[in-house]
Amino acid sequence: MSHALMHPFSEVGKSEADYINIVSAKDSTLVDANGKTYLDGMASLWYCQVGHGRQELIEAITDQLNQLATYNIFDPFTNDRAREAADLIAAKSPLSDGRVFLGCSGSEAVDTALKLARMVQQRRGHGEKQIILRRTHGYHGTNFGGTTAQGLAPNREGWGDLVPHFIEVPNDNIEEASKIFAEHGDRIAAVISEPVQGAGGVWPPEDGYLQGLRKLCDQHGSLLIFDEVICGFGRTGSWFASQTFGVTPDLITFAKGVTSGYQPLSGVIVSSEVADALTEPGFLLRTGYTYSGHPCAAAAAVANINLIESDGLVDRANHIGKKTVEGFDALVADGVIKSYRGVGAIWAADVGRDSAEVKMAMLEKGVFCRGVGESIVWCPPLIMTDEEIGTFIEVLHAVLS
Ligand SMILES: Cc1ncc(COP(=O)(O)O)c(C=O)c1O
């Protein structure tokens, strides 16, 4: 078997033959090369909101390929799909009169947001504001900015010097954040935070924490960046988690669920106030990607957002949450799990032991979830049926009993 392919977040020496080769998928079910089926309890990698194999998306992308397969949107060019996607994304967000910058990956969105935050501070006359506050457990992708912004220490190690001027604040402790603002407030450009921390193990914010960050940023002229790469597009039971938690940031990063993964697309939504600092005639925004505004990715976003709307998937996330809680309550009552946490359709169950083996045993029984520390993570497609949620709970019960 070929051995050229290097897998992300994987042992480089692992043989290609030891990977599970997924050959097809429909709705919430995956099929491997041996014909074995799996329930996709992670919506792939936290992104496939509308489920697999949706013809509406496939047709929209195919139509776009036939119309205009590719062209860039660097000045002087634009295209209809990119414009339409940006309008729709802004309209669904709490920054509806803001502007939208497009990229391909969450990592690109994060690094762009960090650059924009510093640029905006400079243009407002605060060149001294360069510090970015990150949170313990945070995950913000793997480019240099995002790597530095991560609150997961192992992911920051081994790459040499990272980006300067980052300070970590303990996860949910607003007093500690206040102390850091008291000491460095005049030099803090921005705070970056996932509203619900995802890859770090699914940690919803403590009550009032995000509001506290908003207040500190307002008091010190710092910008609040919500990294909604996982949370956006219905995952927490609203279009954006900013709406779920009632806190409006200055910048929002998004990716994943914006296209349900059918095409790679990401971006940053900036508030109109932030954008104002960038609109002076003659000022050139010297950042961007070859595939920013790619018409096929944008076509996928438009079709996907329309599908989330027509299928009522934002509400469906809350229903999935209700069913998940019912199942988890039963597992707690049976003494099978210790506790659980989550919101909408993103959850983690504390299984009280290393989750790696639990995850593999579940996979054996045809259910794919992620394991983080002692937690089993559940982030299904938003079309997951009640019966399939029941299967997940049964399999978790069987594996842990
Ligand atoms: C919150 C968050 N930000 C950024 C990223 C990076 O996205 P990507 O892997 O598309 O670069 C991720 C990926 O999981 C994420 O969860």
The ligand as an SDF file (V2000), in Angstrom:
LIG
                    3D

 16 16  0  0  0  0  0  0  0  0999 V2000
  -12.5070   26.8120   17.3200 C   0  0  0  0  0  0  0  0  0  0  0  0
  -11.6170   26.4280   16.1800 C   0  0  0  0  0  0  0  0  0  0  0  0
  -10.8920   27.3680   15.5820 N   0  0  0  0  0  0  0  0  0  0  0  0
  -10.1040   27.0940   14.5320 C   0  0  0  0  0  0  0  0  0  0  0  0
  -10.0050   25.8150   14.0440 C   0  0  0  0  0  0  0  0  0  0  0  0
   -9.1140   25.5110   12.8890 C   0  0  0  0  0  0  0  0  0  0  0  0
   -9.8460   25.1720   11.7650 O   0  0  0  0  0  0  0  0  0  0  0  0
   -9.1560   24.4140   10.5500 P   0  0  0  0  0  0  0  0  0  0  0  0
   -8.8080   23.0490   11.0330 O   0  0  0  0  0  0  0  0  0  0  0  0
  -10.1990   24.4380    9.4700 O   0  0  0  0  0  0  0  0  0  0  0  0
   -7.9520   25.1920   10.1680 O   0  0  0  0  0  0  0  0  0  0  0  0
  -10.7490   24.7850   14.6370 C   0  0  0  0  0  0  0  0  0  0  0  0
  -10.6870   23.4050   14.1410 C   0  0  0  0  0  0  0  0  0  0  0  0
  -11.1850   22.4720   14.7280 O   0  0  0  0  0  0  0  0  0  0  0  0
  -11.5720   25.0960   15.7370 C   0  0  0  0  0  0  0  0  0  0  0  0
  -12.2780   24.1670   16.3740 O   0  0  0  0  0  0  0  0  0  0  0  0
  1  2  1  0
  2  3  1  0
  2 15  2  0
  3  4  2  0
  4  5  1  0
  5  6  1  0
  5 12  2  0
  6  7  1  0
  7  8  1  0
  8  9  2  0
  8 10  1  0
  8 11  1  0
 12 13  1  0
 12 15  1  0
 13 14  2  0
 15 16  1  0
M  END
$$$$
